Structures are given as structure tokens and as C-alpha cells.
């Protein structure tokens, strides 16, 4: 998941916007495979991001990150359930240990949503037989956008990648981008949300 930290070469238009992704669960045997979202929307503004996903038109979850504050908040809205969980830097580091990656840069490039993208070869540290390719772009100038996720060594915005959250590994591929203004309220947790611990939030997914 990516946020925005502007480099000296980027314009103000690159500080915020929206990227649409296709989404799919990786493990077809996962009990929630059929309920996984098919798309995701990433909204970013300077050092904040929000990745929003909806399943079945009613199960909504979002991951809100603040690079500067070093926090990640996950929210869930489903029927009468309105819950949120905030993770600090220590929690995030522990969570990332469940998806440790070995990353190798390559010289291969291609265009994704009109942006020059660079290919990396990724190996699962705990399962060396599991490998996949991922792609990122430097053209948005957000060098620190992966500091809160397992791709921290990559200095650019991920456009084709895999990540694991709440026990499910997902594959995201960027399909479009809009350079538009994003409201600050996008990155705020609604007052109607009940703040809970990670374990309680995980029960919503497991149930």
C-alpha cells in the first residue's frame, strides 16, 4: 500500500490523487476467497494514503496510513458493525514479519497507467519456492511511500504487487490514475467507528 512524499522534482499535482486497482485473492483455497474484493481505490495526499475496498456491495474495509506519524489504521463497515484499529510503528513492524520479502531489482521496464514502471523479482523469505514479479514507478516521486509495508526498500509507488493483511494475501494491479484533490477527511476515522484491538477486528474477517 503507497502514500506520497514529494521529491524536489515532482509537481504539486503529484502530491495527491487517486489510483484505481484491480484486486484478487492469491490463494484459491482460502475460506474467504470468494468474498475477496475485485477492485481497490487508493487515495493519497502528501504523506497520507487510504486504500478502500468493498465486497458484495456491503462489506467495506479501508487501510489508512500516515507516513509521518508512522501509523496504519484499518476500518471495517458491515451491516451494524463499525470498527477501527490503529497500529503504531512497533505493531506494523511485527505485522510485516508475516510477509517478509527478498527483493531483486531488474532493468526491465514497461508502461502501467501511462507511467514508466520498473520490474522487481520478489521471493517469499519463509517460502523460497514462492516467487512473483512486482512493478513500481519513480515518476510520482514518492520515495518514502513504502516505509510502512514489506516493500520498504522500494523507493517508488507500487503499481503491481502482492501484500497480506488480516490473513489474506491479495494481488493489486493499477488500472487508472486521476490527479485530483483529495479531502483531508479521507484520512480521518469517522466518529461513529468503535476503536478496537487488532484481535477483535480480525474476528470480523474470520466470522
Steps between C-alpha positions, in 0.01 A plus 500: 500500500654869392493850633654816370822670590587756238852523363653822377431405137127435532223750445223583743265292282693190603442568870146364493263299290323169453623170354254224418616137531362162401519263797491124551575255779810292428407174676198337337471265800463784750155478669429864411626476141155539349430809711821684414455842334559526126619860509661755730533877505814670629465864603820683591602845615856593594593256779157339544315225313175308516440171319128423481338169402141373489369142475145397417407866490469511879826386666730803493854512633767767476865527594605853594868579537691801625869484406596789726313371806603140416152360555268274302127487576269232365125556500208267436139582420255210468130512587497649853873446556716814498848424633853638467843395622811720514845343475815688599852454363572200724172329405563563130850353519363187668225471239752528216688201642210288371588597144879534481627553146834470322504752216726510195498802268507441122560718193162414348245779459154547353213747508227456760218759504723718286792495744845348442510203737792290623487125552620332818531129572353406836562187708315407817770480769320222691410310181788538249310291245233774476603778264317770306564820307395845617517844339544854629545848359737781592308756296276608788804585711372343823823352631380406850157367412584138596655570840203337676474186287720197409634680190686765704816475288307605188516877443192550287129429468397135463271445203497120478568314825387250760448560872343321796255656746272337757614156389422537129755560226377732225632592155450860386555640148454869419241568229466881496612822671342841557693807616224655710467666839437263790321625813684475833194327646587199281777416747296549816319225690127585527376567853243221454779241492568294813872477574599138566816289529640313200376165632140622526509647151640173363192319635284696254696346212518149645128495577 
